[in-house]
Amino acid sequence: MPKITMYSTRICPYCTMAERFLRQKGLEVHKILIDQQPQEMQSMIEKTGRRTVPQIFIGSHHVGGYDDLMALEMEGELDPLLLKAAGES
């Protein structure tokens, strides 16, 4: 199973939608809640260059946010990325 990490907050609707979508695909999501762990926000910004959530990683690949995740799905690129990441684990 691929490692999926998502920087999130407890009140972010896009985070909720991204997590729900990934869980519907049978995947586990490791969430880092930056509103509960503020030090993780700086780590997220350093890794992604972005300040918004969600920020999703599949394996070592930075996907981006919810819209980026859905774009990968619509383009047929998400499942191959998941398979590749599963091989990394």
MDTraj code that builds the backbone (N, CA, C; nanometers):
import mdtraj as md
import numpy as np

residues = "MET PRO LYS ILE THR MET TYR SER THR ARG ILE CYS PRO TYR CYS THR MET ALA GLU ARG PHE LEU ARG GLN LYS GLY LEU GLU VAL HIS LYS ILE LEU ILE ASP GLN GLN PRO GLN GLU MET GLN SER MET ILE GLU LYS THR GLY ARG ARG THR VAL PRO GLN ILE PHE ILE GLY SER HIS HIS VAL GLY GLY TYR ASP ASP LEU MET ALA LEU GLU MET GLU GLY GLU LEU ASP PRO LEU LEU LEU LYS ALA ALA GLY GLU SER".split()
xyz = np.array([
    [0.0845, -0.1179, 0.0000],
    [0.0000, 0.0000, 0.0000],
    [0.0892, 0.1245, 0.0000],
    [0.0573, 0.2223, -0.0838],
    [0.1400, 0.3432, -0.0885],
    [0.1253, 0.4258, 0.0385],
    [0.2332, 0.4940, 0.0747],
    [0.2283, 0.5849, 0.1892],
    [0.1707, 0.7177, 0.1408],
    [0.0609, 0.7601, 0.2046],
    [-0.0020, 0.8869, 0.1699],
    [-0.0002, 0.9752, 0.2936],
    [0.0585, 1.0923, 0.2784],
    [0.0661, 1.1890, 0.3869],
    [-0.0071, 1.3146, 0.3422],
    [-0.0897, 1.3674, 0.4321],
    [-0.1649, 1.4881, 0.3987],
    [-0.1536, 1.5886, 0.5131],
    [-0.0984, 1.7048, 0.4814],
    [-0.1004, 1.8162, 0.5758],
    [-0.2416, 1.8739, 0.5708],
    [-0.3001, 1.8944, 0.6884],
    [-0.4408, 1.9270, 0.6960],
    [-0.4690, 2.0134, 0.8186],
    [-0.5941, 2.0584, 0.8288],
    [-0.6467, 2.1175, 0.9519],
    [-0.7799, 2.0486, 0.9806],
    [-0.8290, 2.0670, 1.1019],
    [-0.9549, 2.0025, 1.1408],
    [-1.0756, 2.0633, 1.0720],
    [-1.0657, 2.1865, 1.0225],
    [-1.1835, 2.2543, 0.9679],
    [-1.1789, 2.2752, 0.8167],
    [-1.0853, 2.2165, 0.7485],
    [-1.0674, 2.2372, 0.6048],
    [-1.1589, 2.1441, 0.5242],
    [-1.2566, 2.2001, 0.4508],
    [-1.3461, 2.1134, 0.3731],
    [-1.2749, 2.0409, 0.2588],
    [-1.1743, 2.1037, 0.1988],
    [-1.1014, 2.0367, 0.0905],
    [-1.0186, 1.9205, 0.1433],
    [-0.9695, 1.9337, 0.2655],
    [-0.8967, 1.8235, 0.3290],
    [-0.9903, 1.7054, 0.3503],
    [-1.1104, 1.7352, 0.3968],
    [-1.2104, 1.6308, 0.4200],
    [-1.2464, 1.5609, 0.2896],
    [-1.2660, 1.6378, 0.1838],
    [-1.3007, 1.5780, 0.0543],
    [-1.1865, 1.4927, 0.0006],
    [-1.0636, 1.5402, 0.0144],
    [-0.9479, 1.4635, -0.0332],
    [-0.9352, 1.3334, 0.0441],
    [-0.9486, 1.3410, 0.1765],
    [-0.9376, 1.2205, 0.2581],
    [-1.0488, 1.1218, 0.2228],
    [-1.1711, 1.1696, 0.2081],
    [-1.2830, 1.0826, 0.1735],
    [-1.2583, 1.0142, 0.0389],
    [-1.2119, 1.0898, -0.0584],
    [-1.1845, 1.0332, -0.1904],
    [-1.0784, 0.9230, -0.1825],
    [-0.9701, 0.9506, -0.1117],
    [-0.8620, 0.8522, -0.1015],
    [-0.9075, 0.7276, -0.0248],
    [-0.9862, 0.7464, 0.0792],
    [-1.0378, 0.6317, 0.1552],
    [-1.1343, 0.5483, 0.0706],
    [-1.2124, 0.6119, -0.0155],
    [-1.3016, 0.5392, -0.1054],
    [-1.2228, 0.4519, -0.2031],
    [-1.0990, 0.4908, -0.2285],
    [-1.0115, 0.4100, -0.3133],
    [-0.9426, 0.2997, -0.2322],
    [-0.9774, 0.2890, -0.1034],
    [-0.9210, 0.1852, -0.0181],
    [-0.7849, 0.2188, 0.0387],
    [-0.7524, 0.3475, 0.0445],
    [-0.6205, 0.3901, 0.0885],
    [-0.6252, 0.4476, 0.2293],
    [-0.5148, 0.4354, 0.2999],
    [-0.4999, 0.4965, 0.4311],
    [-0.4285, 0.6303, 0.4143],
    [-0.4703, 0.7273, 0.4937],
    [-0.4134, 0.8609, 0.4861],
    [-0.3552, 0.8966, 0.6219],
    [-0.2256, 0.9288, 0.6230],
    [-0.1622, 0.9773, 0.7454],
    [-0.1749, 1.1293, 0.7441],
    [-0.2530, 1.1820, 0.8395],
    [-0.2753, 1.3258, 0.8438],
    [-0.1811, 1.3913, 0.9439],
    [-0.1294, 1.5057, 0.9038],
    [-0.0518, 1.5926, 0.9927],
    [-0.1351, 1.7187, 1.0092],
    [-0.1909, 1.7363, 1.1281],
    [-0.2802, 1.8485, 1.1539],
    [-0.1991, 1.9701, 1.1979],
    [-0.1830, 2.0643, 1.1058],
    [-0.0979, 2.1796, 1.1360],
    [-0.1641, 2.2773, 1.2323],
    [-0.2961, 2.2652, 1.2525],
    [-0.3596, 2.3505, 1.3523],
    [-0.3381, 2.2960, 1.4942],
    [-0.3039, 2.1689, 1.5056],
    [-0.2720, 2.1097, 1.6354],
    [-0.1213, 2.1007, 1.6576],
    [-0.0453, 2.1015, 1.5488],
    [0.1003, 2.0929, 1.5548],
    [0.1578, 2.2076, 1.4712],
    [0.1568, 2.3303, 1.5239],
    [0.1974, 2.4465, 1.4442],
    [0.3396, 2.4373, 1.3888],
    [0.4287, 2.3661, 1.4562],
    [0.5653, 2.3514, 1.4060],
    [0.5673, 2.2772, 1.2723],
    [0.4652, 2.1966, 1.2468],
    [0.4584, 2.1231, 1.1208],
    [0.4241, 2.2139, 1.0027],
    [0.3656, 2.3290, 1.0300],
    [0.3336, 2.4210, 0.9211],
    [0.4610, 2.4677, 0.8521],
    [0.5626, 2.5001, 0.9297],
    [0.6889, 2.5433, 0.8703],
    [0.7504, 2.4310, 0.7870],
    [0.7415, 2.3101, 0.8367],
    [0.7919, 2.1944, 0.7623],
    [0.7174, 2.1793, 0.6295],
    [0.5846, 2.1964, 0.6333],
    [0.5034, 2.1872, 0.5120],
    [0.5448, 2.2941, 0.4112],
    [0.5638, 2.4168, 0.4580],
    [0.6013, 2.5267, 0.3688],
    [0.7380, 2.5005, 0.3062],
    [0.8320, 2.4502, 0.3855],
    [0.9652, 2.4203, 0.3328],
    [0.9599, 2.3106, 0.2272],
    [0.8754, 2.2096, 0.2475],
    [0.8668, 2.0971, 0.1535],
    [0.7912, 2.1327, 0.0261],
    [0.6898, 2.2204, 0.0384],
    [0.5998, 2.2424, -0.0744],
    [0.6066, 2.3823, -0.1346],
    [0.6530, 2.4795, -0.0567],
    [0.6489, 2.6176, -0.1018],
    [0.5090, 2.6762, -0.0946],
    [0.4175, 2.6043, -0.0319],
    [0.2782, 2.6479, -0.0230],
    [0.2364, 2.6626, 0.1230],
    [0.1369, 2.7499, 0.1454],
    [0.0861, 2.7755, 0.2803],
    [-0.0547, 2.7208, 0.3007],
    [-0.1163, 2.6673, 0.1959],
    [-0.2551, 2.6224, 0.2043],
    [-0.2623, 2.4716, 0.2257],
    [-0.3746, 2.4278, 0.2806],
    [-0.4005, 2.2859, 0.2976],
    [-0.5221, 2.2479, 0.2141],
    [-0.5317, 2.1225, 0.1732],
    [-0.4379, 2.0154, 0.2020],
    [-0.3141, 2.0231, 0.1135],
    [-0.2069, 1.9646, 0.1625],
    [-0.0879, 1.9372, 0.0823],
    [-0.0675, 1.7866, 0.0923],
    [-0.0771, 1.7202, -0.0210],
    [-0.0810, 1.5744, -0.0260],
    [0.0468, 1.5214, -0.0884],
    [0.1020, 1.4193, -0.0226],
    [0.2170, 1.3456, -0.0741],
    [0.1759, 1.2012, -0.0949],
    [0.2080, 1.1476, -0.2095],
    [0.1914, 1.0045, -0.2350],
    [0.3320, 0.9509, -0.2503],
    [0.3729, 0.8701, -0.1517],
    [0.5126, 0.8308, -0.1441],
    [0.5949, 0.9567, -0.1281],
    [0.6969, 0.9720, -0.2095],
    [0.7818, 1.0915, -0.2023],
    [0.7352, 1.2014, -0.2989],
    [0.6291, 1.1739, -0.3749],
    [0.5797, 1.2678, -0.4762],
    [0.4811, 1.3672, -0.4150],
    [0.5099, 1.4967, -0.4294],
    [0.4177, 1.6006, -0.3829],
    [0.3103, 1.6210, -0.4881],
    [0.1881, 1.5845, -0.4534],
    [0.0742, 1.5986, -0.5444],
    [0.0261, 1.7424, -0.5481],
    [0.0161, 1.8050, -0.4310],
    [-0.0402, 1.9390, -0.4189],
    [-0.1668, 1.9304, -0.3379],
    [-0.2675, 2.0091, -0.3761],
    [-0.3918, 2.0142, -0.3021],
    [-0.5013, 1.9285, -0.3628],
    [-0.6231, 1.9522, -0.3172],
    [-0.7382, 1.8732, -0.3615],
    [-0.7578, 1.8832, -0.5129],
    [-0.7535, 2.0038, -0.5673],
    [-0.7730, 2.0196, -0.7117],
    [-0.6661, 1.9455, -0.7909],
    [-0.5431, 1.9471, -0.7408],
    [-0.4345, 1.8747, -0.8077],
    [-0.4597, 1.7239, -0.8043],
    [-0.5082, 1.6754, -0.6909],
    [-0.5402, 1.5332, -0.6762],
    [-0.6492, 1.4931, -0.7749],
    [-0.7530, 1.5743, -0.7852],
    [-0.8633, 1.5428, -0.8761],
    [-0.8192, 1.5523, -1.0227],
    [-0.7289, 1.6450, -1.0518],
    [-0.6779, 1.6558, -1.1889],
    [-0.6019, 1.5286, -1.2261],
    [-0.5214, 1.4765, -1.1331],
    [-0.4506, 1.3511, -1.1600],
    [-0.5492, 1.2382, -1.1873],
    [-0.6562, 1.2330, -1.1085],
    [-0.7580, 1.1287, -1.1268],
    [-0.8244, 1.1431, -1.2636],
    [-0.8639, 1.2635, -1.2998],
    [-0.9326, 1.2867, -1.4277],
    [-0.8424, 1.2562, -1.5479],
    [-0.7112, 1.2773, -1.5308],
    [-0.6166, 1.2530, -1.6403],
    [-0.5691, 1.1078, -1.6445],
    [-0.6168, 1.0263, -1.5495],
    [-0.5770, 0.8851, -1.5465],
    [-0.4362, 0.8635, -1.4943],
    [-0.3820, 0.9630, -1.4237],
    [-0.2443, 0.9540, -1.3754],
    [-0.2331, 0.9162, -1.2274],
    [-0.3465, 0.9161, -1.1555],
    [-0.3394, 0.8882, -1.0126],
    [-0.3085, 0.7417, -0.9839],
    [-0.3792, 0.6494, -1.0474],
    [-0.3564, 0.5076, -1.0192],
    [-0.2134, 0.4639, -1.0506],
    [-0.1539, 0.5060, -1.1642],
    [-0.0133, 0.4710, -1.1865],
    [0.0802, 0.5279, -1.0795],
    [0.0504, 0.6486, -1.0323],
    [0.1314, 0.7083, -0.9260],
    [0.1174, 0.6281, -0.7973],
    [-0.0036, 0.5831, -0.7660],
    [-0.0256, 0.5009, -0.6468],
    [0.0512, 0.3686, -0.6565],
    [0.0488, 0.3067, -0.7736],
    [0.1223, 0.1809, -0.7931],
    [0.2729, 0.2012, -0.7774],
    [0.3226, 0.3095, -0.8341],
    [0.4652, 0.3399, -0.8219],
    [0.5022, 0.3614, -0.6752],
    [0.4212, 0.4369, -0.6026],
    [0.4476, 0.4654, -0.4618],
    [0.4385, 0.3381, -0.3768],
    [0.3503, 0.2473, -0.4126],
    [0.3381, 0.1211, -0.3396],
    [0.4673, 0.0412, -0.3527],
    [0.5341, 0.0535, -0.4667],
    [0.6613, -0.0140, -0.4872],
    [0.7729, 0.0469, -0.4067],
    [0.7600, 0.1752, -0.3703],
    [0.8610, 0.2433, -0.2886],
    [0.8559, 0.1985, -0.1439],
    [0.7355, 0.1578, -0.0992],
    [0.7164, 0.1245, 0.0431],
    [0.7864, -0.0024, 0.0825],
])
top = md.Topology()
chain = top.add_chain()
for i, resn in enumerate(residues, 1):
    res = top.add_residue(resn, chain, resSeq=i)
    for name in ("N", "CA", "C"):
        top.add_atom(name, md.element.get_by_symbol(name[0]), res)
traj = md.Trajectory(xyz[None], top)
